[in-house]
């Protein structure tokens, strides 16, 4: 990519071999490492680290003080809140090198992870899921789930616009903002209109 296709603040460090999409903005004191992929129109906040092998889709918003470690992939339109944390080793020890044993974590399209949340590695976040501020995710999160707490537990379901869904007796719900329609069957939500 040509350097003029994206913005890099003068205090940020972008290593050779980092792949950055056009329209992306990289802010103060961030470090973008070689071998990562950042899609178009992303916003990388202040003091962010993006490690080798990380893949961020298009229009991903990474707020201040987030470290995205090897093994993490995020689809398009993901929101990573301020100071949220990804881990990549389940049993880290300073004296034991566990490189090559990194667990993978995938964040689905449109998902939001709130400020100060922690995602324990190896647990995928479904599309459009909403992880509340300070939550500690210790298991996979289904698409459209609203989860909060430590350990994170599901409180309900949210629309693609981030509104809590209230299902009727037929298992149907309407997003108050978008008017999109959703259906709940068993333990899965899908948008039907």
C-alpha positions as CSV (number, residue, x, y, z in Angstrom):
1,X,0.0,0.0,0.0
2,X,1.1,3.5,-0.6
3,X,1.7,5.5,2.6
4,X,-0.7,8.2,1.5
5,X,-3.7,5.7,1.4
6,X,-3.9,5.7,5.2
7,X,-3.0,8.0,8.1
8,X,-0.3,7.3,10.6
9,X,0.3,9.7,13.5
10,X,3.9,10.8,13.8
11,X,4.3,9.0,17.2
12,X,3.0,5.7,15.9
13,X,5.3,2.9,14.7
14,X,4.3,0.9,11.6
15,X,6.7,-2.0,10.9
16,X,7.7,-2.9,7.3
17,X,5.5,-5.8,6.2
18,X,2.3,-4.6,7.9
19,X,-0.7,-4.6,5.6
20,X,-2.9,-1.6,6.0
21,X,-6.1,-0.8,4.0
22,X,-6.9,2.5,2.6
23,X,-8.7,5.0,4.7
24,X,-7.4,3.5,7.9
25,X,-6.2,5.9,10.7
26,X,-3.5,4.9,13.2
27,X,-3.2,7.2,16.2
28,X,-0.7,8.3,18.9
29,X,1.9,5.8,20.3
30,X,0.4,2.7,18.5
31,X,2.6,-0.1,17.2
32,X,1.5,-2.0,14.1
33,X,3.7,-5.0,13.6
34,X,4.9,-6.8,10.5
35,X,2.7,-9.5,9.2
36,X,-0.7,-8.2,10.5
37,X,-3.6,-7.3,8.2
38,X,-5.7,-4.3,8.8
39,X,-8.7,-3.7,6.5
40,X,-9.9,-0.5,4.9
41,X,-11.4,2.4,7.0
42,X,-10.3,1.0,10.4
43,X,-9.6,3.3,13.3
44,X,-6.7,2.3,15.5
45,X,-6.8,4.4,18.7
46,X,-4.0,5.6,21.0
47,X,-1.5,3.1,22.5
48,X,-2.7,0.1,20.5
49,X,-0.6,-2.9,19.6
50,X,-1.5,-5.1,16.6
51,X,0.7,-8.2,16.6
52,X,1.9,-10.3,13.7
53,X,-0.7,-12.6,12.3
54,X,-3.6,-10.5,13.5
55,X,-6.4,-9.9,10.9
56,X,-8.8,-7.0,11.3
57,X,-11.6,-6.7,8.7
58,X,-12.9,-3.5,7.3
59,X,-14.3,-0.7,9.5
60,X,-12.9,-2.1,12.7
61,X,-12.8,0.4,15.5
62,X,-10.1,-0.2,18.1
63,X,-10.3,2.1,21.1
64,X,-7.3,3.3,23.2
65,X,-5.0,0.9,25.1
66,X,-5.9,-2.3,23.4
67,X,-3.4,-5.0,22.6
68,X,-4.4,-7.5,19.9
69,X,-2.2,-10.5,20.1
70,X,-1.3,-13.2,17.6
71,X,-4.2,-15.7,17.2
72,X,-7.0,-13.0,17.1
73,X,-9.1,-12.3,14.0
74,X,-11.9,-9.8,13.7
75,X,-14.5,-9.6,11.0
76,X,-15.8,-6.4,9.5
77,X,-17.4,-3.7,11.7
78,X,-16.1,-5.0,15.0
79,X,-15.9,-2.6,17.9
80,X,-13.1,-3.1,20.5
81,X,-13.8,-0.9,23.5
82,X,-11.2,1.0,25.6
83,X,-8.7,-1.1,27.5
84,X,-10.4,-4.4,26.6
85,X,-8.0,-7.4,26.7
86,X,-7.4,-10.4,24.5
87,X,-5.3,-13.3,25.8
88,X,-3.6,-15.9,23.7
89,X,-2.2,-18.4,26.1
90,X,-4.3,-20.2,28.7
91,X,-1.5,-21.0,31.2
92,X,1.2,-18.3,30.7
93,X,4.5,-18.6,32.7
94,X,7.4,-16.2,32.4
95,X,10.0,-19.0,32.4
96,X,8.2,-21.2,29.8
97,X,8.1,-20.2,26.2
98,X,4.7,-21.1,24.8
99,X,5.1,-19.4,21.4
100,X,3.5,-21.6,18.8
101,X,0.8,-22.7,21.3
102,X,-1.3,-19.6,20.9
103,X,-5.0,-20.3,21.1
104,X,-7.2,-18.6,18.4
105,X,-10.0,-16.2,19.0
106,X,-12.4,-15.1,16.3
107,X,-14.7,-12.1,16.7
108,X,-17.6,-12.2,14.3
109,X,-19.0,-9.4,12.1
110,X,-20.5,-6.4,13.9
111,X,-19.7,-7.6,17.4
112,X,-18.9,-5.1,20.2
113,X,-16.7,-5.7,23.1
114,X,-17.1,-3.2,26.0
115,X,-14.4,-1.3,27.9
116,X,-12.2,-3.3,30.2
117,X,-13.7,-6.6,29.1
118,X,-11.4,-9.7,28.9
119,X,-11.7,-12.4,26.3
120,X,-9.9,-15.5,27.5
121,X,-8.3,-17.1,24.4
122,X,-9.9,-19.9,22.4
123,X,-13.5,-18.6,22.8
124,X,-15.1,-17.2,19.7
125,X,-17.5,-14.2,19.8
126,X,-20.4,-14.6,17.4
127,X,-21.6,-12.0,14.9
128,X,-23.3,-8.9,16.4
129,X,-22.8,-10.2,20.0
130,X,-22.5,-7.5,22.6
131,X,-20.0,-8.0,25.5
132,X,-20.7,-5.7,28.4
133,X,-18.0,-3.5,30.0
134,X,-15.8,-5.4,32.4
135,X,-17.1,-8.8,31.4
136,X,-14.8,-11.8,31.5
137,X,-15.6,-14.2,28.6
138,X,-14.6,-17.8,29.5
139,X,-16.7,-19.6,26.8
140,X,-17.9,-19.1,23.3
141,X,-20.5,-16.4,22.8
142,X,-23.4,-17.0,20.4
143,X,-24.3,-14.5,17.6
144,X,-26.6,-11.7,18.8
145,X,-25.9,-12.5,22.5
146,X,-25.8,-9.9,25.2
147,X,-23.3,-11.1,27.9
148,X,-22.1,-9.4,31.1
149,X,-20.3,-10.1,34.3
150,X,-17.4,-12.2,35.6
151,X,-17.6,-14.9,34.4
152,X,-19.7,-13.5,31.6
153,X,-23.3,-14.8,31.4
154,X,-25.9,-14.2,28.8
155,X,-28.6,-11.7,29.8
156,X,-30.5,-11.7,26.5
157,X,-30.2,-10.9,22.8
158,X,-29.4,-7.7,20.8
159,X,-30.1,-6.5,17.3
160,X,-27.5,-5.6,14.7
161,X,-28.0,-2.0,15.9
162,X,-27.1,-3.0,19.5
163,X,-30.6,-2.8,21.0
164,X,-32.0,-5.3,23.4
165,X,-34.5,-7.6,21.7
166,X,-37.9,-8.4,23.4
167,X,-39.3,-11.6,21.8
168,X,-43.1,-12.2,21.7
169,X,-44.8,-15.6,22.2
170,X,-44.0,-16.6,18.6
171,X,-40.3,-15.9,19.1
172,X,-40.3,-12.7,17.0
173,X,-38.7,-9.4,17.9
174,X,-38.4,-6.0,16.2
175,X,-35.4,-3.7,16.6
176,X,-36.7,-0.3,17.7
177,X,-34.2,1.7,15.7
178,X,-33.8,-0.2,12.4
179,X,-37.2,-2.0,12.3
180,X,-35.3,-5.2,11.4
181,X,-37.1,-8.4,12.4
182,X,-35.5,-11.2,14.3
183,X,-36.5,-14.8,15.2
184,X,-35.6,-16.9,18.2
185,X,-35.6,-20.6,17.8
186,X,-34.2,-22.8,20.6
187,X,-31.1,-21.0,21.5
188,X,-30.3,-19.2,18.3
189,X,-31.3,-15.8,16.9
190,X,-31.4,-14.8,13.3
191,X,-32.5,-11.8,11.4
192,X,-35.4,-12.5,9.1
193,X,-36.1,-9.1,7.6
